[in-house]
Structure formats: structure tokens, C-alpha cells
């Protein structure tokens, strides 16, 4: 490890280089393959180090596919959570949008005042 520092080798940059080359070839960059390629160059890296660099590059490991069990029901599509309201229902996306508006107006009280004024205008 001290030899790599003396030679001025940046291990993270080497990992990124190998991962980029693999991506250009259409291969999925995997820590085992990257470690092997770097060992051929005389650079020793650990699997966690490679995984962290790949994660920071935006590579996400694919989750293993589970085989469907006999008689197993398919998973239901996830619905956004619903928050109860006086008139109908409000999704979490609606709540987050309202939060952004409240932040833009300088707080929840000002947003409520603006909505009350809008309601008076529309009536």
C-alpha cells in the first residue's frame, strides 16, 4: 500500500478508469472484476473501497431476482400514501408540493393567508 502512494497512484481514479472502460465495453463494473484488473497493474484495493467508488459514480448493484414460489401472489403496485383531508384525499405528493409553496411564501401562516385571499377572490 505504501508503494502505491510513493508511485503517486490514485486508487480511486484507477477504479474509476477501469469502471469507465468496462462501461464502454458494455460490461457491468463489478468489484471482483475491477480488483482483478487492478491487481494485474500491481495495485491492491479492497472490495469495500471499490464498492464505495462505484456507488459514488452512480453505479447501483442490481438486486438478485427471487424465483416465484408456486401459488405466490404477484406483488401489488405501490400506491402513494394518502393523508386524510376534510374534502376528499390528499396524496403525499400534494403535501410536498404545498410544503414547497409554503417555503416560497415564507411559512405556513403566509401560505394559508394567501390561500384564504385566493378563496375570497374566486368566490
C-alpha positions in Angstrom: 0.0 0.0 0.0 2.9 2.4 0.8 4.4 1.5 -2.6 1.3 2.8 -4.4 1.5 6.1 -2.5 5.1 6.6 -3.4 4.5 6.0 -7.0 1.7 8.6 -6.9 -1.1 6.2 -7.8 -4.6 7.4 -7.0 -6.5 4.2 -6.3 -9.9 5.8 -6.6 -9.0 7.3 -10.0 -7.8 3.9 -11.2 -11.1 2.3 -10.1 -13.0 5.0 -12.0 -10.8 4.4 -15.1 -11.4 0.6 -15.0 -15.1 1.1 -14.4 -15.3 3.5 -17.3 -13.5 1.1 -19.6 -15.8 -1.7 -18.6 -18.9 0.5 -19.2 -17.6 1.4 -22.7 -17.2 -2.3 -23.5 -20.8 -2.9 -22.4 -19.8 -4.8 -19.3 -21.2 -4.1 -15.8 -18.4 -2.9 -13.5 -18.3 -5.3 -10.6 -15.9 -5.0 -7.7 -14.4 -8.5 -8.2 -13.6 -7.8 -11.9 -12.1 -4.3 -11.0 -10.0 -5.8 -8.2 -8.6 -8.4 -10.6 -7.8 -5.8 -13.3 -6.1 -3.6 -10.8 -4.1 -6.5 -9.4 -2.7 -7.1 -12.9 -1.5 -3.5 -12.8 0.1 -4.1 -9.4 -2.5 -2.0 -7.4 -4.1 -3.6 -4.4 -7.6 -2.3 -3.4 -10.3 -3.7 -1.2 -13.8 -4.7 -2.2 -15.5 -2.1 0.1 -13.3 0.6 -1.4 -14.3 -0.4 -5.0 -17.9 -0.6 -4.0 -17.9 2.9 -2.5 -16.2 4.4 -5.5 -18.7 2.7 -7.8 -21.6 3.9 -5.7 -20.3 7.5 -5.8 -20.1 7.1 -9.6 -23.8 6.3 -9.7 -23.5 2.5 -10.3 -26.0 0.7 -8.2 -25.8 -3.0 -7.7 -28.8 -4.9 -9.1 -30.8 -6.9 -6.6 -31.0 -10.6 -7.2 -34.2 -11.8 -8.8 -36.1 -14.1 -6.5 -37.8 -17.1 -8.1 -41.5 -17.0 -8.0 -42.9 -19.5 -5.5 -45.7 -21.8 -6.5 -49.0 -20.2 -5.6 -47.5 -16.9 -4.7 -49.4 -13.8 -5.5 -47.7 -11.1 -7.5 -46.7 -8.0 -5.6 -49.2 -5.2 -5.8 -48.1 -1.9 -7.4 -47.2 0.6 -4.7 -49.7 3.4 -4.3 -48.6 6.7 -2.8 -49.7 7.1 0.8 -52.9 9.1 1.3 -53.4 11.6 4.1 -57.0 12.2 5.2 -58.4 15.6 4.5 -61.8 17.3 5.1 -62.9 17.1 1.4 -61.5 14.1 -0.4 -58.0 12.8 0.0 -54.5 14.3 -0.5 -51.5 12.4 -1.6 -48.1 12.8 -0.1 -47.0 14.5 -3.4 -49.7 17.1 -2.8 -48.4 17.7 0.7 -44.8 18.0 -0.5 -46.0 20.5 -3.2 -47.8 22.5 -0.5 -44.6 22.5 1.6 -42.6 24.0 -1.3 -45.3 26.7 -1.8 -45.2 27.4 1.9 -41.4 27.7 1.9 -41.6 30.1 -1.1 -44.1 32.3 0.7 -42.2 32.4 3.9 -44.0 29.9 6.1 -47.2 28.0 6.6 -49.1 31.0 8.0 -48.4 33.2 5.0 -49.4 30.3 2.6 -52.7 29.9 4.5 -53.3 33.7 4.3 -52.6 33.6 0.5 -55.0 30.6 0.1 -57.7 32.4 2.1 -57.3 35.5 -0.1 -57.4 33.3 -3.3 -60.6 31.7 -2.0 -62.2 35.1 -1.4 -61.3 36.2 -4.9 -62.7 33.1 -6.5 -66.0 33.3 -4.6 
